[in-house]
């Protein structure tokens, strides 16, 4: 169970990058940039095989998620180059900043929960899960309010706030 948990813990780090790469793949198909995309995917997969081989030799079973994370980070940066060259109308730099913001927020939450666990404030995994979920929710609301990341979500929060705390009419 511990081996599986470690493997999935590190493999999960690549999920944000996988999402960005998946969206970029759809963009290549929509722009009919299939041939270039196929050649790049072949090169990327050959590099992944090489990285997996080297990482497994140096890190053991954890090497695969490390190699997968490394290739996903590289692919995310290559998508930036493709967007700058072929899809100038897409502000991919903003997407990368948003991705870094999400990664930074999650890193702060995990580091904070780990510190609180070391201080002995949590005794069960369920307590950590609840605290992490609450922290993530509060941080998501705060970051969304400060940076106006999602306009629709901000409107929803404003409407919910008006229902919870109705305005008094001025006399």
N, C-alpha and C positions, 0 to 999 in steps of 0.2 A: 504494500500500500504506500509506503514511504517513497519507493522508487517511482511509482506512478505519479504521486503527488509532486515530486521534484520535477519530473519530466514535463508534466502539464503546467506547472508553475512557470517554467521558462518558455515553454511553447506558447503560452498565453500572452507573453510579452510581444509577440509578433502580430497579434490580431489587429491593432490599429493600422499597421503598415499593410497588412493583407487587404484590409478594406479599401485603402487608397489605391492599391495596385489593381484590385478587382474593378473598381470604377474606371480606372485608366484603360483597362482591357476593353470595357464596353465602349469607351471613347474611340479607341483604335478601330473597332468594328464599325461604329457609326460613320467614321471618317473614311472607311474603306482602306485603311492603312494595314491591311492584313499581312502582306508579304514582309514588310519591314518588322512588323510585330512578331511574326513567326521566327524570323532569323534571330531577333533579339532573344526570344524565349528559349530557343535552342542553346544559344550561348549562355544564357542565364542558368539553364538547367545543368549544363556541363560544369559550370562554375559551382553550382550547388552540390553536385556529386563530389567534386574535388574538396570542397569545404567540409562536407559531411565526413568524408574519408579522413581528412586531417584532424577534424575536431573529435571524432570518435577515438582516434589514436591518442590524442592528448588529454581529453576530458572524460572519456568513457561514455556511458549512456546519455549523459547530459550534453554531449557534443552535438547530437542531432538538433535539438532546439536552438543551440547557440548558432550553428551553421544556418539554420532556417531564418533565424532572426537577422543574422548578418546579411544574407542575400535579400531579405525583404527591405532592410534599410537601404541597401545598394539600389534595389529596384525603385524604391520611392524617390531616390535622388535622380535616377535615370529618367523617371517619368517627368521630373522637373525640367530636365534638358529637352525631352521630347516636346513638352508643352511650350517651352521657350522658342523652339525651332519651328514646330508644325502647327501649334494651336495657340497663337499669340493672344487670342481673344479670351483665354482662360487665365484667371489670376491664381495660378497654382501656388505662388509664393504665399498668398494668404491662407490657402489650405494647409501648407506646411506650418505656418505660424500657429494656426488653430490646432494642428496635430501636436505640436510641441507644447502648447498650452495645456492640452488634455493630458499629455504624458507627464508634464510638470505637476499638475494638480494631483494626479493619481500617485505620483512618487511621494508627494508631501503627505498624502493620506496614509499610504503604506508605511512610510517612515514614522509618522506619528503614532500609528497603531502599534508598530513594533516597539517603539520607545515606551508606550504605555504598558505593553505586555511585559517588557523587561522590568518595569517598576512594580509589577505585580498587581496592577489594577484589574486585570482580566484573569479569570481562572478557567474558563471554558471556551472552546472555539465558537460556541453560539454567541457569547458576549462580544467576542471580537467581530463576528459577522454583523451583529446588530449595530455596534458602535461604528464599524466601517460603513455600513449602509447609511446610517444617519449622517456621518461626517461627509460622505460623498454627496448626499442629497443637499445638505446645507452649502457645501462648497460649490456644487453645480448651480444652485440658486444664486449665490453671491457672485460667482464669476459671470453668469449670464446677465445679472443685473448691472454689473460694472462695465462689462465689455459689449453688452447688447449683441450677444452671439446669435440669438434666435429671436427674431422679432415676434413671431407668432406665440412663442412661449412667454415672452414678456407681456403681450396683450392678455393672454390667459391668466397669468399671475395677477395682473392689474385688475381684471374682472373678478377674480376670486377674492382679492383683497377688498374690493368694494362691497362684495356680498358679506364678507366676514365683519368688516368695520364700515357700516353704512355712514355716509356723510350726513351731517346734520344740516338742515336748511337754515340759512341766515335769515333772521327776522328783520 
